[in-house]
């Protein structure tokens, strides 16, 4: 997730054609990904603030102490097969060069997770601060960085560690620039670390809607990923980092209907009334969520590639708990029906499990999400 960007909102409904759910055999190794690695990819979570969004000017103590033994027990209790470990460029990337200073702490975190039974997605969690869409020099630095990372991990954890090249590439004006850079980087990594599994994605914040414009890469042993925060006016109501209209919305219903939308007009700002009425008319429901996952899995089946939903979540402060519970249940049903592996944003983020440590030192996660997403069985 890019927590600094101002989203754009094309008010366009994706085609909701109902497609056949993939067979159970899709869970097996596909696209050259080792079966031992792919077997981990069922349910996961993003760790968002260990090596990213730390808010620390000198974060070494944070790196050493942030994750507690309780956290690793919770990962097992939740049945997490994989972790998307978000690594901020500010912690590892200096002026286009690989900064080794924090690598011992990141390496220690990777090793702990793998020993705990999780596969790890090593995610360079850039929020469009690296200037890749504008600068050829920045793009060269990006390739050089990943060559250095490949050298660093060469031959290590080949059945447990995946490189994700960049979080949510945007490239709205020049998408082909990203696709060329992505393939160039994959080739550079493979020259150094030929057995490494790499995660690739499409533009517009890894949007499912961009999949038709994403020509699969010729290389094998790649995992494809998309993100989904649909319907956006529900999942991002009250989200101060995205601007209006989402930041000004509250009590947006799920599922949506004209009646439910009209019932909340009086508690929302007048300038957002047309947005709310539009939202009600779309009738967003469980079937809509299923149709989104089907779009991703249809692409995966058509191209014989593995697909992972790398981010999804729902912002809590302005949403009614009952609506959030229904949304998370709807997402879980869509995952179960399509078989897509999924990774909530985040383990330590309010849009997901909201991990905190209370005054007694106990790790606490949000029960609503734990119950309706992880412990539901349909």
C-alpha positions in Angstrom: 0.0 0.0 0.0 1.1 3.5 -0.7 0.0 5.5 2.3 1.1 8.8 0.9 -0.4 8.9 -2.5 -3.6 10.7 -3.6 -5.7 8.0 -5.3 -7.5 8.6 -8.5 -11.0 7.2 -8.7 -12.3 6.1 -12.0 -15.9 5.4 -11.2 -16.0 2.5 -13.6 -17.4 -0.9 -12.6 -15.2 -3.8 -13.7 -17.0 -6.4 -15.8 -18.6 -8.8 -13.3 -19.0 -11.8 -15.6 -19.1 -15.0 -13.6 -16.4 -17.3 -14.6 -15.7 -20.9 -13.7 -13.7 -21.2 -10.5 -10.3 -22.7 -10.9 -9.8 -26.4 -10.1 -8.2 -27.5 -6.9 -5.2 -28.6 -9.0 -4.3 -24.9 -9.3 -2.9 -25.1 -5.8 0.0 -27.2 -7.1 3.2 -25.8 -8.5 2.6 -23.8 -11.7 4.8 -21.6 -14.0 8.1 -23.1 -12.8 7.7 -22.1 -9.1 9.1 -24.8 -6.9 6.2 -26.8 -5.3 7.9 -26.7 -1.9 7.7 -22.8 -2.1 4.3 -22.6 -3.7 2.8 -24.8 -1.0 3.3 -21.9 1.5 1.0 -19.6 -0.6 -2.4 -20.0 0.8 -2.9 -17.3 3.5 -0.5 -14.6 4.5 -0.1 -11.1 6.0 2.0 -8.0 5.3 4.4 -6.9 8.1 4.3 -3.2 7.4 6.3 -1.5 10.1 9.3 -3.6 11.0 11.5 -2.4 8.2 9.1 0.2 6.7 7.0 3.1 8.1 9.1 2.9 11.3 8.8 6.6 12.2 12.2 6.3 13.7 15.2 8.5 13.0 17.6 5.9 14.4 15.6 2.6 14.1 18.2 0.0 15.1 16.6 -0.8 18.4 13.2 -0.9 16.6 14.6 -3.4 14.1 15.9 -5.6 17.0 12.9 -5.6 19.2 9.7 -4.9 17.1 8.6 -8.5 16.6 8.1 -10.4 19.8 8.1 -14.2 20.3 4.3 -13.8 20.7 4.0 -12.6 17.2 5.7 -15.7 15.8 3.2 -17.9 17.8 0.3 -15.9 16.4 1.6 -16.4 12.9 1.3 -20.2 13.5 -2.1 -19.9 15.2 -3.4 -17.9 12.2 -2.0 -20.5 9.8 0.2 -18.0 7.9 2.1 -19.8 5.2 3.9 -16.6 4.0 4.8 -13.1 5.1 5.2 -10.1 2.8 8.0 -8.3 4.5 7.8 -4.6 3.5 11.3 -3.0 3.3 11.3 0.7 2.8 13.8 2.3 0.4 14.8 4.7 3.1 16.2 1.8 5.1 18.1 0.1 2.4 18.5 2.3 -0.7 20.6 5.4 -0.8 20.9 7.6 -4.0 20.3 4.6 -6.2 22.8 2.4 -4.4 22.4 -0.6 -2.1 23.0 0.5 1.5 24.3 -2.5 3.5 24.0 -0.8 6.9 20.6 -2.3 7.9 20.9 -5.7 6.1 22.0 -7.6 9.2 18.7 -6.8 10.9 16.7 -7.5 7.8 18.5 -10.8 7.3 17.9 -11.7 10.9 14.2 -11.0 10.4 14.0 -13.1 7.3 15.8 -16.0 9.0 13.4 -15.9 12.0 10.3 -16.0 9.8 11.7 -18.9 7.7 12.6 -20.8 10.8 9.0 -20.2 12.0 7.7 -21.9 8.9 6.8 -18.9 6.8 7.9 -18.2 3.3 9.0 -14.6 2.9 8.3 -12.1 0.1 11.1 -9.5 0.3 9.1 -6.5 -0.9 10.9 -3.3 -1.9 8.1 -1.1 -0.6 8.5 2.0 -2.7 5.7 4.5 -2.7 6.7 6.2 -5.9 9.5 8.1 -4.2 12.3 6.6 -6.3 11.5 8.5 -9.4 11.5 5.4 -11.7 8.9 6.7 -14.1 10.8 9.9 -14.8 14.5 9.1 -14.7 16.6 6.7 -16.7 19.4 7.2 -14.1 17.0 6.1 -11.3 16.0 3.1 -13.4 19.6 2.1 -13.8 20.1 2.5 -10.0 17.0 0.2 -9.5 18.5 -2.5 -11.6 21.9 -2.2 -9.9 20.2 -2.3 -6.5 18.5 -5.6 -7.3 21.7 -7.1 -8.7 23.3 -6.3 -5.3 20.4 -7.9 -3.5 20.7 -11.0 -5.7 24.4 -11.2 -4.9 23.6 -10.9 -1.2 21.1 -13.7 -1.1 22.5 -15.8 -4.0 21.7 -19.5 -3.4 20.1 -18.8 0.0 16.5 -19.8 0.9 15.7 -20.7 -2.7 12.5 -22.6 -1.6 11.5 -19.9 0.9 12.5 -16.4 -0.2 10.8 -14.4 -3.0 12.0 -11.1 -4.4 9.2 -8.5 -5.0 10.8 -5.9 -7.2 8.6 -2.9 -6.3 5.4 -2.1 -4.4 2.5 -0.8 -6.5 4.2 0.7 -9.6 2.0 3.5 -11.0 3.5 4.6 -14.4 0.1 6.1 -15.4 1.6 8.0 -18.4 4.2 5.4 -19.5 3.2 1.9 -18.4 5.5 0.3 -20.9 8.4 1.9 -19.1 7.6 -0.2 -16.1 7.1 -3.4 -18.0 10.5 -3.0 -19.8 12.2 -2.1 -16.5 10.6 -5.1 -14.7 11.7 -7.6 -17.3 15.2 -6.0 -17.5 15.5 -6.4 -13.7 14.3 -10.0 -13.8 17.0 -10.8 -16.3 19.6 -9.1 -14.3 18.7 -11.0 -11.1 18.6 -14.4 -12.9 22.1 -13.9 -14.3 23.3 -13.8 -10.7 20.8 -16.0 -8.9 19.2 -18.2 -11.6 16.9 -20.2 -9.2 15.4 -17.2 -7.4 11.6 -16.9 -7.5 10.6 -13.3 -8.4 7.2 -11.5 -7.9 6.0 -9.3 -10.8 3.1 -7.1 -11.2 1.2 -4.6 -13.4 0.9 -0.8 -13.3 -1.7 1.5 -11.7 -0.9 0.4 -8.1 -0.9 -3.3 -9.1 -4.6 -3.0 -10.2 -6.5 -6.0 -11.3 -8.0 -3.9 -14.0 -4.6 -3.5 -15.6 -4.1 -7.3 -16.1 -5.4 -7.3 -19.6 -2.6 -4.8 -20.5 0.1 -6.9 -18.8 1.8 -9.3 -21.2 3.3 -12.2 -19.1 7.0 -12.3 -19.0 8.8 -15.0 -21.0 10.7 -16.1 -17.9 9.5 -18.9 -15.6 9.5 -19.2 -11.9 7.7 -15.9 -11.4 4.7 -15.2 -9.1 2.3 -12.6 -10.4 0.5 -10.3 -7.9 -2.3 -7.8 -7.8 -3.8 -5.7 -5.0 -7.5 -5.1 -4.3 -9.2 -2.5 -2.1 -12.6 -2.7 -3.7 -15.1 -1.1 -3.4 -12.7 1.7 -2.7 -15.2 4.1 -1.1 -15.9 1.4 1.4 -12.4 0.2 2.2 -11.0 3.8 2.4 -13.8 5.7 4.1 -12.2 8.0 6.6 -8.7 7.4 5.2 -6.9 10.7 5.7 -4.0 9.9 3.4 -6.1 9.7 0.2 -8.0 12.9 0.2 -11.6 13.5 -0.7 -14.1 12.0 -1.2 -13.0 8.8 0.7 -11.4 10.8 3.7 -14.8 12.5 4.3 -17.0 9.4 4.2 -18.4 7.5 7.1 -20.7 4.5 7.7 -20.5 3.5 4.1 -22.5 0.2 4.0 -21.5 -3.2 2.7 -23.3 -4.6 0.9 -24.5 -1.3 -0.8 -28.0 -0.4 -1.8 -29.9 2.7 -2.6 -31.8 2.4 0.7 -28.7 2.0 2.8 -26.9 4.9 1.0 -29.8 7.3 1.6 -29.9 6.4 5.3 -26.4 7.8 5.8 -26.7 11.0 3.8 -27.5 13.1 6.9 -24.3 12.1 8.7 -22.0 12.8 5.8 -20.9 16.1 4.3 -23.2 17.5 1.6 -20.4 17.6 -1.0 -20.2 13.8 -0.8 -23.9 13.0 -1.3 -23.6 12.3 -5.0 -20.7 9.9 -4.3 -22.8 8.1 -1.7 -25.8 7.8 -3.9 -23.7 6.5 -6.8 -22.1 4.0 -4.4 -25.6 2.8 -3.3 -26.7 2.2 -6.9 -23.7 -0.1 -7.7 -25.0 -2.8 -5.3 -21.5 -3.9 -4.2 -21.9 -7.3 -2.5 -20.2 -10.6 -2.1 -20.7 -11.4 -5.8 -18.9 -8.3 -6.8 -15.9 -9.3 -4.6 -15.9 -12.7 -6.1 -15.9 -11.2 -9.6 -12.8 -9.3 -8.8 -10.9 -12.4 -7.6 -12.2 -14.2 -10.7 -10.6 -11.6 -13.0 -7.2 -12.2 -11.4 -7.5 -16.0 -11.4 -8.8 -16.1 -15.0 -5.6 -14.3 -16.1 -3.6 -16.8 -14.1 -5.2 -19.8 -15.6 -5.1 -18.4 -19.1 -1.4 -17.8 -18.9 -0.5 -20.7 -16.6 1.1 -18.5 -14.0 0.7 -18.4 -10.2 -1.2 -15.5 -8.8 -1.3 -13.9 -5.3 -3.5 -11.2 -3.9 -0.7 -9.2 -2.2 -2.8 -6.6 -0.5 -6.3 -6.0 0.6 -7.9 -4.4 3.7 -10.5 -2.1 5.1 -10.0 1.1 7.1 -11.8 0.8 10.5 -12.4 4.2 12.2 -15.4 5.4 10.1 -16.8 2.0 9.1 -19.4 0.2 11.1 -18.0 -3.0 12.6 -20.9 -5.1 11.2 -20.2 -3.8 7.7 -16.4 -4.5 8.0 -17.2 -8.0 9.2 -19.4 -8.6 6.2 -16.7 -7.3 3.9 -14.0 -9.5 5.3 -16.3 -12.5 5.2 -17.1 -11.7 1.6 -13.4 -11.5 0.7 -12.7 -14.8 2.5 -15.6 -16.5 0.5 -14.1 -15.2 -2.7 -10.7 -16.5 -1.8 -12.1 -19.9 -0.9 -14.1 -20.1 -4.2 -11.3 -19.0 -6.5 -8.4 -20.5 -4.6 -6.3 -17.3 -4.9 -3.6 -17.0 -2.2 -4.1 -13.9 -0.1 -2.1 -11.5 2.1 -3.9 -8.9 4.2 -2.6 -5.4 4.7 -1.5 -5.8 7.2 -0.6 -7.8 10.3 0.4 -4.6 12.0 -1.9 -2.1 10.3 -5.4 -1.0 11.2 -6.8 -1.9 7.8 -6.1 -5.6 8.8 -5.2 -7.3 12.0 -4.0 -4.1 13.7 -1.3 -5.7 15.8 -0.5 -3.6 18.9 1.3 -4.3 22.2 -0.7 -3.4 25.4 0.6 -2.0 28.6 1.3 -5.5 30.0 3.4 -6.4 26.9 0.8 -8.7 25.4 0.5 -8.7 21.6 -3.1 -7.9 20.6 -4.7 -8.3 17.2 -8.2 -7.2 16.0 -10.7 -10.0 16.8 -13.1 -8.9 14.1 -10.6 -9.5 11.4 -9.2 -12.6 13.0 -12.7 -14.2 13.3 -14.2 -13.1 10.0 -11.1 -13.6 7.7 -8.7 -16.1 9.2 -11.0 -18.4 11.3 -14.0 -18.5 9.0 -14.9 -21.7 7.3 -17.5 -21.8 4.6 
